Amino acid sequence: MAKLRVGVVSPEREIWSGEADMVIAKTVEGEIGIMPNHAPVLGILVEGGVLRVKRAGGEGELIAAVHGGFFSVADNEVSVLAEMAELGSEVDVRSARDALERALASVDADAENMEAALEAKRARARLRAAGEDV
């Protein structure tokens, strides 16, 4: 059976690369699932999204918080180029919860504070990637 070759990178580093059975990403047009032999596609990733990679060989699921960027699919290759990304296993949950609380307090104080709303979205994504309920 065909597998996907997946690479997830940010400007700072390569986040992960390997073989997968499926990739699920949240785009500006909605969530998309990519399986082997998928038609070529280019998608824009949302800020504060969660990327799921169902790794080949029963290695389990890789989850990452992804903040903007795009992905491309062609010939069973999936390239995820994120503006910022963090593996769920690397998330400092306490720090992410603190960031969420600060951002929500700023939004409560100023409903038009778009920067704080973006920070809240990013903190929620980090917590979801770490397996926390938000």
N, C-alpha and C positions, 0 to 999 in steps of 0.2 A: 504494500500500500504506500502511496506517495506521502511524503512528509513536507512540512513547510520549513524553510530555512529562515530563521528570524533573527534580526538584529535590532536592539533597542539602544539608542545613543542619545546623549545630550551634549551640549558644548563642552562640559567639563570632563566627560568620560564615557566609555562604553558601559552601559548598565547591564546588559545581558546579551548573549548570542547563543544559538543552539537550534535544535530541531524541535518542532512542535506539531501537534495534531490540529490545533485551532488557536486563533488569536481573536480576542473580543476587545474592541476599542469603542470609546464614545466620541463621536464626531459632532460637528455643528449641525448635521442633518439627522442625528440619532445614533443609536448603537448599531455596530456592524460586527458580524462574525465572519471570520475568514477561515476557510478550510482548504485543504489541498485542491488544486486545479480550479481555484477561484478565478473569475475573470479579472483582468487588470483593473485596478482602481487606485485613485489618489484621493485621500481624505484629509480634512483639517481637524485636528484634535481640539477638544474643548479645554478651557482652563479648568483645573480641578477635576479632571476625569480619572478613572481607574482603568488601567490596562490589565487584561487577564490573558495569560499564555498557558494553554494546556500543553505541557511538555510531553514529548514523545517518550515511549518506553516506560510509562507508568511512574514518571518522576514527580508527578503532582503538578499543581498549578502555581505559576509564578504570578505575583500580583505587584503592580507598581502604581504609584501616584504619578500622573502625567499632567503637566501644566503647559498646554499649548504645543504647537508644532504641527507636524503632519506625518502621514504614513503613506507608503506606496506598496502595491502588490503587483507582481508580475512573475510569471514562470515559477510559481511556488516559492518565491522569495518575498518576505515581508520586511520592509525597512521602516522602523519607527524613529523619527527624528524629532525629539521633544525639546522644547525650550528649557524645561526643567523636568527632572524625573528622579524618583526615589523608590527603591524596592521596599515593599511592605516590611520585610525582615530588617531593614535598616532604620525604620522610623523610630524616633524617640517619642514614645506615646505621651509622656508627661509634657514634653516641650510642645508637641502638636496640640494637646488639650489647652495648654496655657495660651498658645497663639490663637486658638479658636475663641477662647473667652475674651481675650483682649480685642480681637477683631469685632466680635459681637457687641461688646461694650461701646466700641467706637461707632458702630452702625446705629446702635440705640441712641447715642448722643447726637448723631448727625445722619439721618436717613439717606442723605445724598452722598455720603462718603464712599465713593466707588472703590477706592484703594482698600478700605477696610472690608468691603463686601468681597473683593477678590481674595484678600488674605483669608477670610473665613471659608471661602470655597476651597482654597488650597489646603487649609488645615483639615477640613472635612475629608478631602480626598486622601490625605496622608493617613488619617485615622482609619478610613475604610480599607485602605491598602494594608494596614497593619492588623486588620481583622477586628477592629473596634466598632461598636455600635455608635452611630452618630445620629 
